Each structure stands twice: as structure tokens, then as C-alpha cells.
Amino acid sequence: MLARPASTPRATAPGVTLADPDHELAERFRDGDRAAFDLLVRRHQKGMWRLVRRYVKRDADAADVTQLAFVRAFRGLAAFRGTATVRSWLYRIAINCSLSWLRDHRREQPAELAEDALTEVNPAPAQLSADDDRAWLRRAIEQLPPKQKLVLELRVFDDLSFKEVAELAECSENTAKVNFHYAVKRLRDILGVDHER
Amino acid sequence: MSGDPGDATNPEQDAELLTAYVDGVAELTPDERHRVSARLAVDPQAQADQAAVRTLIDRLRALPAEGAEPDWMAMERSIRQAVGGQVPRPWWRRWKWLAPATTLATAVTVLLVMWARPALIIAPEVPSGVDRGSHDPRPAEDAEVIVALWLDGAEVDVDLSASDVLAAVTPGDDDPAQPGDELDAEPGLLPSTDLAWIDKLDDAAIDRAERWLARKKG
């Protein structure tokens, strides 16, 4: 399950690039190359959908919102100034579309997790199946304050650099690192030290 | 997170650095990396924290994505259909040829004008008030210099080339019966192009000049 030995620090940061790999595609698109946008879609649709899916709880709705985000990106890419990476710009559109969709469909969302789901006594590790373990982790993430949750998810699930996370969370890079630290710390507290396996 | 060596004793900042170190050592400054490495080398608690953070982050990363992934090819097709084939371009991109074209056209126009009518470019400066409408290249001293003066509530056109006669007005010559005769007789005593001499006239001379002008008007 582990991607690398536990004692090895992550050597290459996610999303860290010397130059934006999508910059050339954005330029080609601005010069009228329609196919460049198709390449951007192919490159980012999975990440966009995963991001949207964390907000929008139904698969079909998430696909619709992802498509809407790409349509908005298509209309706005010509005016994209390149102050952020294309990926973080796309993800910002996806977040905005998701939040907008949530506002419009508040009553149609599946019921939220019970508030007291984590106030139960922590089950012993031996009692947890793999599915339970995942569900337990997800519930723990849901308990994080919004900013810490956003930073943690962007960092861990979307593999963004701290710089990109900071752009999306609208904070400084250092603040993003601090939020990430407190998110991890709080998760450890919620899950319990002896729950870590 | 500042990496300031002066913060080295702050345990909370050390913990923040440790978390960032575990999940992206490349995103720390060399100072921060050195600081965490040095601490890990001597602090068993830091080593335990590092392992715990690493384990937790790996568990989080191992979580499968929520929901069932859609058909990516179908999504691509639907996006392509939704956006259409026309690439939207900002207005200034459509007109970006305008700036160099305008510059070139202006330069060509200026060159053509200079080539076709060099006299206009190098024409000698003539006194203000001279009618240049005809582009008459006559020397300035041959041109009529007429200016409008406001005297006693009425506008009077004065020919400055003839105003040399005013310079001939001498103190004591106060005879209104001889208007202008003696003035015309001795032109050029004062320059007509430099009107500063008017300020030097005494009251008597001004009175005589006004009388002369009144007669001219009459």
C-alpha cells in the first residue's frame, strides 16, 4: 500500500516544475489552435473530476460540473494572464463551479455525515476492515476546519505543490505549509496515535 | 516556516518544517532542509514524528478516489461539442497587427511629405501675425505685418511695417494738424518687430499716437 519507505522523505515535490508544462498549450490555444485545448482536457480532466467529486457527491453531477468548468476555461483561456499555472487556474475554475453548483443544489445533496460520527470511541485497529479504515479516514478529513481540509486535499489527493495550493487556497505558501502541518497534526489526534499502523 | 536560524528553538515551527520536509523536501529552502536534517540526526522524537507523519500521508494518498470514474472519452467528446470549434480570442489579439501597421504608415507618410515638400520643413521662421496661408516664401521684412489692437473700445488693425512711423514721433511735436506727415518722413528710427519700445514712450508721445490713431480711424 505504501508508495515509498516510511522513513524516506518525499524527494520530488508534487507539482513542482521549473516551468508550467501547460504554458505552451495555452499559448497555442490563444493563437487559435483548437486542438491545444483538447490536449489540456485530456491532461487535466481526471484531476478536475476528482477535485469536483469531493464537493459534488453524485458521479453524474460531478461529470456535469467538470464539463461546465472546462467550458468556462475554454471561454476564459484567451484572457488567462499566466500569473498562476494553467493547472491551478483550471482547478480554481473547478472549485468555483463546484461551489456554485452546491449553492444551486443545496437541497439535492446526499445527507452529510453525522456530526457525532467521530465522537464515538475509536475502534481498535484489529476491528477495522480495509473499507472501515478508509471510511474512518474520510470522516476524519471531514472533521478538519475548511482551510486545513482544502489544503490537505489539494496537497495529498491532487498532488499540487505548496505554491499551487497557496494559489488555490488564496494564502501565502508558508501559510499553506502551516495549514498542512496542522491538518496532519489534527488527523493524527483524531485517529489516535495507536490507530496508526 | 521562515527558515530563520533564530527560530531554531521554536518547537512548533520545527514541527511545521518537519511535516513539510516529509511531504516535499524539495519545496524547502536549503537552510530549512539543513535544519530539519540536523534535528532528525539527534532527536529520536523527531524521527518518530517523521515516521508517523509519513505513514499517515501514505495512508491518505492510498485512499481511492471517491465515486466511479466517468467515461473519459465520452467526457472529452461532450466538452468538445459544448465549446464548439471557434477559438475565442481577445479583441486585441485580432488587432495586434494594428500597432506596427500604424507605425509603418505614419513613418511612410512623414517621409513622403518631407520628400515632396522640403520647403515646408526648412522654411525660415516668420514673425507671428504674418499670413502664411499662401505659403509665400517672401522674406519676413517684405511681408505686411498686421495686428489687431484694442483701442478705446474699438478694434484697430495696425500695420506694424508702417508703425515705424510711430518711432518718429518726437516729444514736443504736438501738432494735430500735421498727422502722420512728419512721421512718414522719418521711418525706421525704432524697430517694428520689437514692441518693447512702446513701454518706453512717455505720456505725451502716447497721447500723440492715440490722436494719430483716432484720426486714422476717422
HADDOCK unambig.tbl for C-alpha pairs under 7 A between the chains (distance, minus, plus):
assign (segid A and resid 1 and name CA) (segid B and resid 62 and name CA) 6.52 0.50 0.50
assign (segid A and resid 2 and name CA) (segid B and resid 58 and name CA) 5.75 0.50 0.50
assign (segid A and resid 3 and name CA) (segid B and resid 58 and name CA) 6.70 0.50 0.50
assign (segid A and resid 6 and name CA) (segid B and resid 51 and name CA) 5.79 0.50 0.50
assign (segid A and resid 6 and name CA) (segid B and resid 54 and name CA) 5.58 0.50 0.50
assign (segid A and resid 6 and name CA) (segid B and resid 55 and name CA) 5.99 0.50 0.50
assign (segid A and resid 7 and name CA) (segid B and resid 51 and name CA) 5.61 0.50 0.50
assign (segid A and resid 9 and name CA) (segid B and resid 21 and name CA) 6.63 0.50 0.50
assign (segid A and resid 9 and name CA) (segid B and resid 22 and name CA) 4.53 0.50 0.50
assign (segid A and resid 9 and name CA) (segid B and resid 23 and name CA) 6.48 0.50 0.50
assign (segid A and resid 9 and name CA) (segid B and resid 25 and name CA) 6.55 0.50 0.50
assign (segid A and resid 10 and name CA) (segid B and resid 22 and name CA) 5.81 0.50 0.50
assign (segid A and resid 10 and name CA) (segid B and resid 23 and name CA) 5.21 0.50 0.50
assign (segid A and resid 10 and name CA) (segid B and resid 24 and name CA) 5.04 0.50 0.50
assign (segid A and resid 10 and name CA) (segid B and resid 25 and name CA) 6.01 0.50 0.50
assign (segid A and resid 11 and name CA) (segid B and resid 24 and name CA) 6.14 0.50 0.50
assign (segid A and resid 11 and name CA) (segid B and resid 25 and name CA) 5.67 0.50 0.50
assign (segid A and resid 11 and name CA) (segid B and resid 26 and name CA) 6.08 0.50 0.50
assign (segid A and resid 12 and name CA) (segid B and resid 24 and name CA) 6.18 0.50 0.50
assign (segid A and resid 12 and name CA) (segid B and resid 26 and name CA) 5.83 0.50 0.50
assign (segid A and resid 13 and name CA) (segid B and resid 24 and name CA) 4.37 0.50 0.50
assign (segid A and resid 13 and name CA) (segid B and resid 25 and name CA) 6.84 0.50 0.50
assign (segid A and resid 13 and name CA) (segid B and resid 26 and name CA) 5.70 0.50 0.50
assign (segid A and resid 13 and name CA) (segid B and resid 27 and name CA) 6.38 0.50 0.50
assign (segid A and resid 30 and name CA) (segid B and resid 89 and name CA) 6.35 0.50 0.50
assign (segid A and resid 32 and name CA) (segid B and resid 87 and name CA) 5.71 0.50 0.50
assign (segid A and resid 34 and name CA) (segid B and resid 85 and name CA) 6.88 0.50 0.50
assign (segid A and resid 34 and name CA) (segid B and resid 87 and name CA) 6.02 0.50 0.50
assign (segid A and resid 41 and name CA) (segid B and resid 76 and name CA) 6.88 0.50 0.50
assign (segid A and resid 50 and name CA) (segid B and resid 65 and name CA) 6.67 0.50 0.50
assign (segid A and resid 53 and name CA) (segid B and resid 66 and name CA) 6.93 0.50 0.50
assign (segid A and resid 59 and name CA) (segid B and resid 67 and name CA) 6.00 0.50 0.50
assign (segid A and resid 59 and name CA) (segid B and resid 68 and name CA) 6.53 0.50 0.50
assign (segid A and resid 63 and name CA) (segid B and resid 70 and name CA) 6.93 0.50 0.50
assign (segid A and resid 67 and name CA) (segid B and resid 79 and name CA) 5.80 0.50 0.50
assign (segid A and resid 70 and name CA) (segid B and resid 79 and name CA) 6.97 0.50 0.50
assign (segid A and resid 71 and name CA) (segid B and resid 79 and name CA) 6.76 0.50 0.50
assign (segid A and resid 71 and name CA) (segid B and resid 82 and name CA) 6.86 0.50 0.50
assign (segid A and resid 71 and name CA) (segid B and resid 83 and name CA) 5.77 0.50 0.50
assign (segid A and resid 74 and name CA) (segid B and resid 83 and name CA) 6.92 0.50 0.50
assign (segid A and resid 75 and name CA) (segid B and resid 88 and name CA) 6.28 0.50 0.50
assign (segid A and resid 78 and name CA) (segid B and resid 88 and name CA) 6.55 0.50 0.50
assign (segid A and resid 78 and name CA) (segid B and resid 89 and name CA) 5.43 0.50 0.50
assign (segid A and resid 78 and name CA) (segid B and resid 90 and name CA) 6.10 0.50 0.50
assign (segid A and resid 79 and name CA) (segid B and resid 90 and name CA) 6.47 0.50 0.50
assign (segid A and resid 134 and name CA) (segid B and resid 63 and name CA) 6.52 0.50 0.50
assign (segid A and resid 156 and name CA) (segid B and resid 60 and name CA) 6.96 0.50 0.50
assign (segid A and resid 156 and name CA) (segid B and resid 61 and name CA) 5.89 0.50 0.50
assign (segid A and resid 157 and name CA) (segid B and resid 61 and name CA) 6.26 0.50 0.50
assign (segid A and resid 174 and name CA) (segid B and resid 1 and name CA) 6.08 0.50 0.50
assign (segid A and resid 177 and name CA) (segid B and resid 20 and name CA) 6.38 0.50 0.50
assign (segid A and resid 178 and name CA) (segid B and resid 16 and name CA) 5.99 0.50 0.50
assign (segid A and resid 181 and name CA) (segid B and resid 16 and name CA) 5.32 0.50 0.50
assign (segid A and resid 181 and name CA) (segid B and resid 19 and name CA) 5.64 0.50 0.50
